[in-house]
């Protein structure tokens, strides 16, 4: 505001309040930009590395601690995650069944949009499914 003292004829009271508000908002904007710049670079990279390391350790611990099922699961049709099974199924379900049953057998699994769909081709295998206890079907 020293400029007002040097040039008093150029500034009146309304101009002074406008200039004070502009100066205050400029100072706030500069402080925000400075604090954002201060967080940049190494700190963001360190946070990202810490997040990735935490996820890897959590996956490793869950793999070692949580026991795997000893049950024999049906073979899975290999496809791209999430959409691969859908593409295979949309080409024609009957065609897919005819192609996969000789390769995989009478029971196989297709991952459709992150859901496992199990196909039973042979009636003998279907009987085991319908006679199985509820606890076996939940897994």
PESULGI-V930865 format. One record per run of one state. SS is the DSSP state (helix for helix, strand for strand, loop for the rest). FROM is the first residue (numbers start at 1). LEN is the number of residues. Records with the same first field share a line. If there is no record, write none. Layout:
SS->FROM-LEN  FROM-LEN
This chain:
loop->1-1  7-1  11-2  40-2  66-9  77-7  91-2  105-2  113-2  121-2  132-2  138-2
helix->2-5  8-3  13-27  42-24  84-7  93-12  123-9  134-4
strand->75-2  107-6  115-6
